[in-house]
C-alpha cells in the first residue's frame, strides 16, 4: 500500500482530534481527542520511518507513547479530582483547582 494513504489517514485522524479539542468543552472528550492527535502523529512517524528506511521515526514513536502514558496518569488524576467536587466538568472548571 502506498504511503500517501497512511499519511492521509493520519491527517484525517489528527483533524478529527483537533476539531474535538476546539469544539468540545467536556474535559474527558478533550482528553480523548488529544490522545487521538498523538496517535495520528505516531502513524505519520511510522509511515515516514518505513518510507525512509530509518529507525529514528520508530524511536520517536516510542517516546511519544511514553509521554502519552504520563499524560494519561496526570490528566486522569486532574479529571478525577474535578469530578469528585462537581457532577460535571468543563474546561473552564480547571481554574477551580487553584489553591
C-alpha positions as CSV (number, residue, x, y, z in Angstrom):
1,X,0.0,0.0,0.0
2,X,1.2,3.5,-0.9
3,X,2.5,5.7,2.0
4,X,0.2,8.5,1.0
5,X,-2.8,6.5,2.2
6,X,-1.3,6.3,5.7
7,X,-0.4,10.0,5.7
8,X,-4.0,10.8,4.6
9,X,-5.4,8.7,7.4
10,X,-3.1,10.3,9.9
11,X,-4.1,13.7,8.7
12,X,-7.8,12.9,8.9
13,X,-7.4,11.4,12.5
14,X,-5.4,14.5,13.5
15,X,-8.1,16.8,12.1
16,X,-10.8,15.0,13.9
17,X,-8.8,15.3,17.2
18,X,-8.1,19.0,16.7
19,X,-11.7,19.7,16.0
20,X,-12.7,17.8,19.1
21,X,-10.4,19.8,21.3
22,X,-11.5,23.1,19.8
23,X,-15.3,22.4,19.8
24,X,-16.0,20.3,22.9
25,X,-15.9,21.6,26.4
26,X,-16.1,18.3,28.3
27,X,-12.7,17.5,29.7
28,X,-12.8,13.8,29.1
29,X,-13.7,14.3,25.4
30,X,-10.9,16.8,25.1
31,X,-8.5,14.3,26.7
32,X,-9.5,11.6,24.3
33,X,-9.1,14.0,21.3
34,X,-5.6,14.8,22.4
35,X,-4.8,11.1,22.5
36,X,-6.3,10.8,19.0
37,X,-4.0,13.5,17.8
38,X,-1.0,11.8,19.4
39,X,-1.9,8.5,17.6
40,X,-2.2,10.4,14.3
41,X,1.3,11.8,14.8
42,X,2.6,8.3,15.6
43,X,1.1,6.9,12.4
44,X,2.8,9.6,10.5
45,X,6.2,9.0,12.1
46,X,5.9,5.2,11.5
47,X,5.0,5.9,7.8
48,X,8.0,8.2,7.3
49,X,10.3,5.7,9.1
50,X,9.2,2.9,6.8
51,X,9.5,5.0,3.7
52,X,12.9,6.4,4.6
53,X,14.1,3.1,6.0
54,X,15.2,4.8,9.1
55,X,14.5,3.6,12.6
56,X,14.5,7.2,14.1
57,X,10.8,7.6,13.5
58,X,10.0,4.5,15.4
59,X,12.2,5.7,18.3
60,X,10.3,8.9,18.4
61,X,7.0,7.0,18.4
62,X,8.3,5.1,21.5
63,X,9.0,8.4,23.3
64,X,5.6,9.8,22.3
65,X,3.9,6.7,23.7
66,X,5.8,7.2,27.0
67,X,4.7,10.9,27.1
68,X,1.1,9.8,26.3
69,X,1.2,7.3,29.2
70,X,2.4,10.0,31.6
71,X,-0.2,12.4,30.2
72,X,-2.9,9.8,31.0
73,X,-1.7,9.4,34.6
74,X,-1.6,13.2,35.3
75,X,-4.6,14.1,33.2
76,X,-6.9,11.5,34.6
77,X,-5.8,12.4,38.2
78,X,-6.8,16.0,37.5
79,X,-10.1,15.0,35.9
80,X,-11.0,12.7,38.7
81,X,-10.3,15.5,41.2
82,X,-12.7,17.7,39.3
83,X,-15.4,15.1,39.1
84,X,-15.2,14.5,42.9
85,X,-16.1,18.1,43.5
86,X,-18.7,18.6,40.8
87,X,-21.1,16.3,38.9
88,X,-19.9,17.5,35.5
89,X,-16.7,19.1,34.4
90,X,-15.8,21.5,31.7
91,X,-12.5,23.0,30.6
92,X,-13.5,26.2,32.5
93,X,-13.5,24.3,35.8
94,X,-9.7,23.9,35.7
95,X,-9.4,27.2,37.4
96,X,-11.2,25.7,40.4
97,X,-8.0,23.7,41.2
98,X,-6.1,26.8,42.2
99,X,-5.0,26.7,45.8
